[in-house]
């Protein structure tokens, strides 16, 4: 087991400024925001940004980790009050709405479910797959979801629904309808 050295105070400040500026930049410009501009606004060089965040993906994850964890936790909250099939639909609705409302989140979640390899899966991807797995398996046990549907497939389809709804009106007004159509096609 590798021990992680604690960050020096100046490194911690740089990290926090980078995450703060990245959150602002991603909100304004989406996931394609300039990393060099983020570094400049944080008062550090590009090298410092890349030492903390070797890829755009790792920076996106640092910015949105709390949001992802909250969405994943909602799966269990919703499952506690709704039957499994309804819980899955409601959670997918909340997830899809968040992908449209929070710029950059759709790109982060898309990468998290794009590859089936757990070796490249980020902590955000692990949280989302775990939440999806619990809901999908419960709906399958209930008989409201086909038994051959994989949890990662449901996440990929939700990503597609968010994209389709965004294309339709830019605001996600059609998400519930699209998800309902999707779930009807996946019924057990």
Secondary structure in CASP SS format (residue, H / E / C, confidence):
PFRMAT SS
TARGET T0000
AUTHOR 0000-0000-0000
METHOD secondary structure of the structure
MODEL  1
X C 1.00
X C 1.00
X C 1.00
X C 1.00
X C 1.00
X C 1.00
X C 1.00
X C 1.00
X H 1.00
X H 1.00
X H 1.00
X H 1.00
X H 1.00
X H 1.00
X H 1.00
X H 1.00
X H 1.00
X H 1.00
X H 1.00
X H 1.00
X H 1.00
X H 1.00
X H 1.00
X H 1.00
X H 1.00
X H 1.00
X H 1.00
X H 1.00
X H 1.00
X H 1.00
X H 1.00
X H 1.00
X C 1.00
X C 1.00
X H 1.00
X H 1.00
X H 1.00
X H 1.00
X H 1.00
X H 1.00
X H 1.00
X H 1.00
X C 1.00
X C 1.00
X C 1.00
X H 1.00
X H 1.00
X H 1.00
X H 1.00
X H 1.00
X H 1.00
X H 1.00
X C 1.00
X C 1.00
X C 1.00
X H 1.00
X H 1.00
X H 1.00
X H 1.00
X H 1.00
X H 1.00
X H 1.00
X H 1.00
X H 1.00
X H 1.00
X H 1.00
X H 1.00
X H 1.00
X H 1.00
X H 1.00
X H 1.00
X H 1.00
X H 1.00
X H 1.00
X H 1.00
X H 1.00
X H 1.00
X H 1.00
X H 1.00
X C 1.00
X C 1.00
X C 1.00
X C 1.00
X H 1.00
X H 1.00
X H 1.00
X H 1.00
X H 1.00
X H 1.00
X H 1.00
X H 1.00
X H 1.00
X H 1.00
X H 1.00
X H 1.00
X H 1.00
X H 1.00
X H 1.00
X H 1.00
X H 1.00
X H 1.00
X C 1.00
X C 1.00
X C 1.00
X H 1.00
X H 1.00
X H 1.00
X H 1.00
X H 1.00
X H 1.00
X H 1.00
X H 1.00
X H 1.00
X H 1.00
X C 1.00
X C 1.00
X C 1.00
X H 1.00
X H 1.00
X H 1.00
X C 1.00
X C 1.00
X H 1.00
X H 1.00
X H 1.00
X H 1.00
X H 1.00
X H 1.00
X H 1.00
X H 1.00
X H 1.00
X H 1.00
X H 1.00
X H 1.00
X H 1.00
X H 1.00
X H 1.00
X H 1.00
X H 1.00
X H 1.00
X H 1.00
X H 1.00
X C 1.00
X C 1.00
X C 1.00
X C 1.00
X C 1.00
X C 1.00
X C 1.00
X C 1.00
X H 1.00
X H 1.00
X H 1.00
X H 1.00
X H 1.00
X H 1.00
X H 1.00
X H 1.00
X H 1.00
X H 1.00
X H 1.00
X H 1.00
X H 1.00
X H 1.00
X H 1.00
X H 1.00
X H 1.00
X H 1.00
X H 1.00
X C 1.00
X C 1.00
X C 1.00
X C 1.00
X C 1.00
X H 1.00
X H 1.00
X H 1.00
X H 1.00
X H 1.00
X H 1.00
X H 1.00
X H 1.00
X H 1.00
X H 1.00
X H 1.00
X C 1.00
X C 1.00
X C 1.00
END
